[in-house]
């Protein structure tokens, strides 16, 4: 699966995300009929995977997750804390950052 950066085609979405959420970084990618929105904030990263034509396959979810985890330093997240919510057309992957986890555990 090849993800193509199409952020420039989604300027309004990116601006709304930056204005209305705690995100400081937003990128939009496309892989055919699948759109991936990646957002980063101080305490978490979120990956939204949307395909309105068909269900997203587990292999695609794993590939997308692997692709973005390579961009986050390993010491900044705990793989066991990653949550994946699967709905009909949408997959949401939430990656809590370690600094956020250590504060909650104390």
SULRA-V162689 format. One record per residue. N is the residue number from 1. SS is DSSP state (h for helix, s for strand, l for the rest). PHI is phi in degrees with one decimal (none if undefined). OMEGA is omega in whole degrees, 0 to 359 (* if undefined). Layout:
# SULRA-V162689
n->N ss->SS phi->PHI omega->OMEGA
n->N ss->SS phi->PHI omega->OMEGA
This chain:
# SULRA-V162689
n->1 ss->l phi->none omega->180
n->2 ss->l phi->-108.9 omega->177
n->3 ss->l phi->-91.8 omega->180
n->4 ss->s phi->-108.3 omega->179
n->5 ss->s phi->-70.6 omega->180
n->6 ss->l phi->-121.3 omega->184
n->7 ss->h phi->-54.6 omega->182
n->8 ss->h phi->-61.1 omega->178
n->9 ss->h phi->-83.1 omega->183
n->10 ss->h phi->-125.1 omega->184
n->11 ss->h phi->-58.2 omega->182
n->12 ss->h phi->-65.4 omega->178
n->13 ss->h phi->-60.0 omega->181
n->14 ss->h phi->-62.0 omega->180
n->15 ss->h phi->-61.8 omega->179
n->16 ss->h phi->-63.2 omega->178
n->17 ss->h phi->-61.5 omega->182
n->18 ss->h phi->-67.9 omega->181
n->19 ss->h phi->-76.0 omega->192
n->20 ss->h phi->-109.0 omega->178
n->21 ss->l phi->-130.9 omega->178
n->22 ss->l phi->-85.3 omega->181
n->23 ss->l phi->-68.0 omega->174
n->24 ss->l phi->-114.3 omega->183
n->25 ss->s phi->-145.3 omega->180
n->26 ss->s phi->-137.4 omega->175
n->27 ss->s phi->-134.4 omega->178
n->28 ss->s phi->-120.7 omega->182
n->29 ss->s phi->-126.1 omega->177
n->30 ss->s phi->-129.7 omega->173
n->31 ss->s phi->-136.8 omega->184
n->32 ss->l phi->68.8 omega->179
n->33 ss->l phi->-83.2 omega->181
n->34 ss->s phi->-99.9 omega->176
n->35 ss->s phi->-110.5 omega->181
n->36 ss->s phi->-124.1 omega->176
n->37 ss->s phi->-111.0 omega->180
n->38 ss->s phi->-111.3 omega->177
n->39 ss->s phi->-125.9 omega->177
n->40 ss->s phi->-124.8 omega->175
n->41 ss->l phi->-132.1 omega->183
n->42 ss->l phi->-61.0 omega->186
n->43 ss->l phi->-105.7 omega->182
n->44 ss->s phi->-164.8 omega->170
n->45 ss->s phi->-123.7 omega->180
n->46 ss->s phi->-127.6 omega->175
n->47 ss->s phi->-125.5 omega->178
n->48 ss->s phi->-110.6 omega->182
n->49 ss->s phi->-117.2 omega->184
n->50 ss->s phi->-127.2 omega->172
n->51 ss->l phi->-144.0 omega->183
n->52 ss->l phi->-84.8 omega->181
n->53 ss->l phi->-90.5 omega->183
n->54 ss->l phi->-158.9 omega->177
n->55 ss->l phi->-69.4 omega->177
n->56 ss->l phi->-79.1 omega->182
n->57 ss->l phi->-77.6 omega->178
n->58 ss->h phi->-57.5 omega->180
n->59 ss->h phi->-63.3 omega->178
n->60 ss->h phi->-67.2 omega->178
n->61 ss->h phi->-59.7 omega->181
n->62 ss->h phi->-63.5 omega->179
n->63 ss->h phi->-63.3 omega->181
n->64 ss->h phi->-65.4 omega->178
n->65 ss->h phi->-60.3 omega->179
n->66 ss->h phi->-59.6 omega->180
n->67 ss->h phi->-56.6 omega->183
n->68 ss->h phi->-81.0 omega->177
n->69 ss->h phi->-65.1 omega->176
n->70 ss->l phi->-64.5 omega->183
n->71 ss->l phi->-91.8 omega->179
n->72 ss->l phi->-109.6 omega->178
n->73 ss->l phi->-56.1 omega->185
n->74 ss->h phi->-57.5 omega->181
n->75 ss->h phi->-75.3 omega->181
n->76 ss->h phi->-92.7 omega->179
n->77 ss->s phi->-146.2 omega->176
n->78 ss->l phi->-114.8 omega->184
n->79 ss->h phi->-54.9 omega->180
n->80 ss->h phi->-70.9 omega->181
n->81 ss->h phi->-92.6 omega->180
n->82 ss->l phi->-71.5 omega->178
n->83 ss->s phi->-114.7 omega->180
n->84 ss->s phi->-125.7 omega->177
n->85 ss->s phi->-109.4 omega->182
n->86 ss->s phi->-111.6 omega->174
n->87 ss->l phi->-117.2 omega->185
n->88 ss->l phi->-56.8 omega->184
n->89 ss->l phi->-107.0 omega->191
n->90 ss->s phi->-133.4 omega->172
n->91 ss->s phi->-120.4 omega->175
n->92 ss->s phi->-117.5 omega->178
n->93 ss->s phi->-114.9 omega->181
n->94 ss->s phi->-113.7 omega->182
n->95 ss->s phi->-119.5 omega->177
n->96 ss->s phi->-68.4 omega->178
n->97 ss->s phi->-86.6 omega->185
n->98 ss->h phi->-54.9 omega->182
n->99 ss->h phi->-56.6 omega->178
n->100 ss->h phi->-69.5 omega->181
n->101 ss->h phi->-67.2 omega->183
n->102 ss->h phi->-66.9 omega->178
n->103 ss->h phi->-68.2 omega->181
n->104 ss->h phi->-69.3 omega->185
n->105 ss->h phi->-80.9 omega->182
n->106 ss->l phi->-81.6 omega->*
